[in-house]
């Protein structure tokens, strides 16, 4: 089929006015101006009219399991207090609640333009049934901790591998997610990172999310340090440098690693991540919820770090009374633009498209409209000038008019 739109926004090349994209199976066959492609084809033509056709958005960090926790956890006095509240809430939930939450979150993302999501999976029993409930391209990373359970790290890793090998191939795929350096024992982090690298699985970990975590590792003291020591965590890895440097000693950072948050940096941290070719995932609304210091985007850019965007979970998005909030990458784009007004819209949009593809080792396959890329496309209404297209996407509010994932309609356009 041929999709025609007022503007085609390939991301990997300049915008195309009165553009068209030819789809063959689940791949893009051609992209160009309508007048060039229409004459040579006898395909089914779908004219999207006054719209922008662009690649589906890539949500590089999410917790679908926690979608229904919206508004349950108001901001706390400290990050450690929030962790306590989160752990208590999770312990009170059953399988059905997690399953409903996962499905609701996936539906929110699909209708608001996400086509690929990297999801930390705390309840692996949900898979593969959860995968079959959504058209999304889901990268499910098995979340691992081990501090509280005190189980053997090799046994924890093996349990996750045993589950992964039972999962079907196809549009969705698995990976590993040691939760964070403070919550996952160092040996499990090291073993997981090594296995993911050898098997070419994506790996992701929360890093330096809070000032309390940063102080714990840098100086061996603070609210989080005291709380974890009371809970019998081995604190011998603290007081020797930043969370980034601690994880680097464990061999975490490489091309397959998505370091989530990284809000607090010591000297040399950004350069280290750049030299290891790791990606960083920033979640703007979650960042606001915790009132962190300004995200160090400039330092990452200077160091050549690939920065992506994610939603995090709805448990970490501030909800006012009677306000509706949802998992929505357009909300993250707008929030980032508000926090970083000097960053141009094209750069911001790249963070939710080509940068996410690069982080997942899928550059050229998702996050752009180019020949042989997967047919993951979305359309939003637009009646402006072509020069305004990037800014229009970044500031867009609402659901998408159409969404195509792997060549199949997730949101079918009105005809």
C-alpha positions in Angstrom: 0.0 0.0 0.0 1.0 3.7 -0.3 0.5 6.1 2.5 0.3 9.8 1.5 0.5 12.8 3.8 0.9 16.5 3.8 4.4 16.0 5.4 6.5 12.9 5.7 9.0 13.3 8.4 11.6 10.5 8.0 13.9 11.8 10.8 17.0 10.3 9.0 16.6 12.8 6.2 14.8 16.2 5.7 11.0 16.5 5.7 9.1 15.8 2.5 6.2 18.0 1.5 3.3 16.0 -0.1 5.2 12.9 0.7 4.4 9.2 0.3 5.6 5.9 1.7 5.3 2.6 0.0 4.8 -0.4 2.3 5.6 -4.0 1.2 4.7 -6.6 3.8 6.2 -5.4 7.1 8.9 -3.2 5.5 9.2 0.2 3.9 9.9 -0.2 0.2 10.2 3.4 -0.9 9.8 6.9 0.5 9.7 10.2 -1.4 7.4 12.8 -3.0 3.9 11.7 -3.9 4.3 12.8 -7.5 7.3 10.5 -7.9 5.9 7.4 -6.3 2.2 7.5 -7.4 2.8 7.0 -11.1 4.9 3.8 -10.8 2.6 2.0 -8.4 -0.9 0.4 -8.5 -1.0 -0.2 -4.8 -3.9 0.6 -2.4 -3.5 4.3 -1.6 -4.4 5.7 1.8 -4.4 9.4 1.8 -3.9 10.7 5.3 -4.6 14.2 4.3 -3.5 17.2 6.4 -1.1 15.2 8.6 2.5 14.4 9.5 3.6 10.9 8.9 6.6 10.0 11.0 8.3 6.9 12.6 6.6 5.4 15.6 8.0 6.7 18.9 10.4 4.6 20.9 9.8 4.5 24.7 13.2 3.5 26.0 12.1 2.9 29.6 8.8 1.9 31.1 7.2 -0.2 33.9 3.9 -1.4 32.4 3.3 -3.5 35.5 2.7 -0.3 37.6 0.3 1.6 35.3 -2.7 1.3 37.7 -0.6 2.8 40.5 -1.5 6.2 39.1 -1.9 8.6 41.9 -1.3 6.1 44.7 2.0 7.5 45.7 2.3 11.2 46.2 5.8 12.6 46.3 7.6 11.7 49.5 10.1 13.6 51.7 13.0 11.4 50.4 13.6 9.0 47.6 14.2 6.2 50.2 10.7 6.9 51.6 9.3 6.5 48.1 11.0 3.1 47.8 9.5 2.0 51.0 6.0 3.0 49.9 6.6 1.4 46.5 7.7 -1.9 48.0 4.6 -1.9 50.3 2.3 -1.2 47.4 3.8 -3.9 45.2 3.5 -6.5 48.0 -0.2 -5.8 48.3 -0.9 -6.5 44.6 -1.9 -9.9 43.1 -1.3 -11.3 39.6 -4.5 -10.1 38.2 -3.8 -6.5 39.2 -0.4 -6.6 37.6 -1.9 -8.2 34.4 -4.6 -5.5 34.1 -2.1 -2.8 34.8 0.3 -4.1 32.0 -2.5 -4.3 29.4 -3.9 -0.8 30.3 -0.4 0.7 30.0 0.2 -0.9 26.7 -3.1 0.3 25.3 -2.2 3.9 26.4 1.1 3.7 24.6 -0.4 2.3 21.4 -3.0 5.0 21.0 -0.5 7.8 21.7 2.1 6.9 19.2 4.6 4.6 20.8 5.3 1.6 18.6 8.3 0.1 20.5 8.6 0.0 24.3 11.5 -1.1 26.6 9.7 -2.5 29.6 11.2 -3.6 33.0 9.3 -6.8 33.8 8.9 -7.4 37.5 6.3 -10.2 36.9 7.8 -12.4 34.2 4.8 -14.8 34.5 2.8 -12.3 32.5 4.8 -13.3 29.4 4.1 -14.3 26.7 0.4 -13.8 27.2 0.8 -10.1 27.7 2.8 -9.8 24.5 -0.1 -11.3 22.6 -2.5 -8.7 24.0 -0.8 -5.8 22.3 0.3 -4.7 18.9 3.3 -3.0 20.4 6.9 -4.1 19.7 7.8 -4.9 23.3 11.4 -5.4 24.7 10.7 -7.1 28.0 13.7 -6.9 30.3 13.6 -9.4 33.3 14.1 -7.3 36.4 16.6 -8.7 39.0 17.5 -7.7 42.5 18.7 -10.2 45.1 19.6 -7.9 48.1 16.4 -8.6 50.1 16.0 -12.3 49.1 19.7 -13.1 49.7 19.5 -15.8 47.1 22.5 -17.0 45.2 23.0 -14.6 42.2 23.7 -17.5 39.8 20.3 -19.1 40.8 18.5 -15.8 40.2 20.1 -15.3 36.8 19.4 -18.9 35.8 15.7 -18.6 36.7 15.4 -15.6 34.4 17.3 -17.4 31.6 15.1 -20.4 32.0 12.0 -18.2 31.5 13.5 -16.3 28.6 14.2 -19.5 26.6 10.6 -20.5 26.8 9.4 -17.2 25.1 8.5 -17.2 21.4 10.4 -15.3 18.8 8.9 -12.6 16.7 8.0 -9.0 17.1 8.6 -8.9 20.9 11.9 -10.0 22.5 13.5 -10.3 26.0 16.6 -9.0 27.8 17.9 -8.4 31.3 17.5 -5.6 33.8 19.5 -5.7 37.1 17.3 -3.2 38.9 19.9 -0.7 40.3 23.3 -0.8 41.9 21.8 -0.3 45.4 19.1 -3.0 45.0 21.0 -5.7 43.0 24.0 -7.5 44.5 27.2 -6.8 42.6 27.8 -10.3 41.5 24.3 -10.5 39.9 24.9 -7.2 38.1 28.3 -8.5 36.7 26.9 -11.9 35.7 23.8 -10.4 34.1 25.9 -7.9 32.1 28.3 -10.5 30.9 25.5 -12.9 29.8 23.5 -10.2 28.0 26.6 -9.1 26.1 27.5 -12.6 25.1 23.9 -13.4 24.0 23.4 -10.0 22.4 20.5 -9.2 24.6 19.6 -5.6 25.6 20.6 -4.8 29.2 19.2 -1.9 31.3 19.7 -0.6 34.8 18.6 2.4 36.9 21.7 4.4 37.6 22.3 7.4 39.9 18.6 8.2 39.9 18.6 10.1 43.2 21.0 12.3 45.2 20.6 9.8 48.1 22.0 7.0 45.8 24.8 9.2 44.6 25.8 10.1 48.2 25.6 6.5 49.3 28.2 5.3 46.7 30.3 8.5 46.6 30.7 9.0 50.3 29.4 5.9 52.1 26.7 7.8 54.1 23.3 9.3 53.9 19.6 8.3 54.2 19.7 5.4 51.7 23.0 4.1 53.1 21.7 4.0 56.6 18.4 2.3 55.6 20.1 -0.4 53.5 22.7 -1.1 56.2 19.9 -1.6 58.7 18.4 -4.1 56.2 21.7 -6.0 56.2 22.9 -5.0 52.7 26.7 -5.5 52.3 27.8 -1.9 52.1 31.5 -2.6 51.2 30.9 -1.3 47.6 30.1 2.2 48.9 32.4 5.2 49.5 34.6 4.4 46.5 33.2 6.6 43.7 30.0 7.4 41.9 27.2 4.9 41.0 28.5 5.1 37.3 32.0 4.2 38.3 30.8 1.4 40.6 28.9 -0.2 37.8 31.7 0.3 35.3 33.9 -1.8 37.6 31.3 -4.6 37.2 31.5 -4.4 33.4 28.0 -3.1 32.9 28.5 -0.4 30.2 28.7 -1.3 26.6 26.7 -0.8 23.3 23.9 -3.0 24.5 23.3 -1.1 27.8 20.6 1.5 28.5 21.5 3.4 31.7 18.3 4.8 33.0 18.0 8.3 34.7 21.7 9.1 35.4 20.6 12.4 37.0 23.7 13.0 39.2 27.2 12.9 37.8 30.7 12.9 39.2 33.6 14.3 37.2 34.3 12.0 34.3 31.1 10.0 34.5 29.7 11.4 31.2 32.9 10.8 29.4 33.1 7.3 30.7 29.6 6.5 29.4 30.5 8.0 26.1 33.7 5.9 25.8 31.8 2.7 26.6 29.1 3.6 24.0 26.3 3.1 26.5 23.0 4.9 26.1 21.3 7.1 28.7 17.5 7.1 29.1 15.9 10.3 30.5 12.3 10.3 31.8 11.3 14.0 32.0 8.0 13.7 33.9 9.5 11.3 36.5 12.4 13.7 36.8 9.9 16.5 37.7 8.0 14.2 40.2 11.1 13.7 42.3 12.3 17.3 41.9 15.8 16.3 40.8 18.4 18.8 39.9 18.4 19.7 36.2 19.2 16.8 33.9 22.8 17.1 32.7 21.9 16.9 29.0 24.7 19.2 27.9 27.3 17.1 29.6 26.1 14.0 27.8 25.9 15.8 24.5 29.5 17.0 24.9 30.7 13.5 25.8 28.9 12.0 22.7 26.5 9.9 24.8 23.3 8.7 23.0 20.4 10.1 25.0 16.9 8.6 24.7 13.5 9.3 26.2 11.2 7.1 28.3 8.0 7.4 30.3 9.0 5.5 33.4 5.8 4.4 35.2 2.7 6.2 36.2 3.7 5.6 39.8 6.3 8.4 39.3 4.2 11.0 37.5 2.5 13.7 39.6 -1.3 13.5 39.4 -3.4 16.4 40.5 -6.9 15.8 41.8 -9.4 14.9 39.0 -6.5 15.0 36.5 -6.1 12.2 34.0 -2.5 11.1 33.3 -1.4 8.3 31.0 1.7 6.8 29.5 2.3 9.1 26.6 5.6 9.9 24.8 4.3 13.2 23.5 3.9 14.3 27.1 7.6 13.4 27.7 8.6 15.4 24.5 6.7 18.5 25.6 8.1 18.2 29.2 11.7 17.9 28.0 11.2 20.9 25.7 9.9 22.9 28.6 12.9 22.0 30.8 15.4 22.5 28.0 14.2 25.4 25.8 17.5 25.8 24.0 17.4 22.3 22.6 16.0 22.4 19.1 12.8 20.3 18.3 14.6 18.1 15.8 17.1 17.0 18.4 14.3 16.3 20.9 12.4 14.2 18.4 15.5 12.2 17.6 15.7 11.2 21.3 12.4 9.5 20.9 13.1 7.9 17.5 16.6 7.2 16.0 18.4 7.4 19.4 16.2 4.8 20.9 16.7 2.6 17.8 20.5 3.0 18.2 20.3 2.0 21.9 18.5 -1.2 21.0 20.9 -2.1 18.2 18.0 -1.5 15.7 19.3 1.5 13.9 18.0 1.5 10.3 15.1 -0.8 11.3 12.9 1.4 13.6 12.8 5.1 14.5 13.1 6.3 11.0 11.3 6.2 7.6 13.8 4.7 5.2 13.9 1.9 2.7 14.0 -1.6 4.3 13.1 -0.2 7.7 10.3 -1.9 9.5 6.9 -0.4 8.8 6.3 1.2 12.2 4.7 4.6 11.4 2.3 7.0 13.0 0.3 10.0 11.8 -0.8 13.1 13.6 -2.9 16.0 12.3 -1.0 19.0 10.9 -1.9 22.0 8.7 1.2 24.2 9.1 4.4 24.8 7.2 6.9 22.1 6.5 9.5 24.0 8.5 7.3 23.8 11.6 6.9 20.0 11.4 9.4 18.9 14.1 8.1 21.5 16.5 4.5 20.5 15.9 5.4 16.9 16.8 7.3 17.8 20.0 4.3 19.9 21.2 1.5 17.7 20.0 -1.3 16.7 22.5 -3.8 13.9 21.9 -4.0 10.5 20.4 -2.6 9.6 17.0 -4.8 9.5 13.9 -3.1 6.3 12.7 -0.5 3.8 13.8 1.1 1.0 11.9 3.3 -1.5 13.7 5.2 -4.2 11.8 3.0 -3.5 8.7 -0.3 -4.0 10.6 -2.7 -1.3 11.8 -2.6 -0.7 15.5 -4.8 2.4 15.1 -6.5 2.3 11.7 -7.0 5.7 10.0 -10.4 7.0 9.1 -11.1 6.5 5.4 
